[in-house]
Amino acid sequence: MDKNDGKDGARRYGEIGLIQRKDFGTVPPKVSYRLTPLGERFVPVINSIRKWGTRHLSVTA
């Protein structure tokens, strides 16, 4: 995983309206993220996918 993957993912989620980014304009940089109402409505979907994975996918490698 590249160090920018998290930042790029957060940017994409912001662009589609799942999260909101707040930049505090400080040095060193400080930002926070929160779910938007759309993001909050998506939580049950993520939970369903997680539960399905727990039931159907093996953790052994």
N, C-alpha and C positions, 0 to 999 in steps of 0.2 A: 504494500500500500504506500503510495506516495504521500509525502507530508502535506501536499495541497489537496488531497482527496476530500478531507473533511471540510475545508474552506469552500471548495468548489461545490460539494454537495449541499452545504448550507446556502450557498448563493442560489443554486437551482431551486431548492425548497422555498426560498424567499420569493423567487421570481414567479412561482406557481401559487403562492399565497398560503403555504402551509405554516411557515414560521415568519416571525418579525424580528429583525435585527436592530439592536440599539447600540450605537457607538457613543461612548462617553467622552470622546475627544481628549483623552489623556495620554500622557507619556509616562510609563510604557502603555501601549494600547490596551484598552479594556472595552470589551463588547459583551452584550448579553443577548440571548435568544429566548423567545417565548413562542408557544403555539398560538396561531390565530384561531378564530372560531372554526374556520375550515379545517385547520390542523387538528383541533380537538375532536371534530366529527370524524376524523380519519383514524383516531386511536382504536376504536373497536375493530377496524379492518386489520390493523397491525397485530392486535391481540389475537385475532382469529388465525392469522398466518403463523404466528408464534406457536399457538396451541397445535395447529396442524403439524408443524415441523417437529414439535416435541413428541407427538404421537407416531409420526411416520418416518422420521429420519434417524438413522443411527449415528451416534457420536463417535464411534470407533473409526480410526483412520488407518 
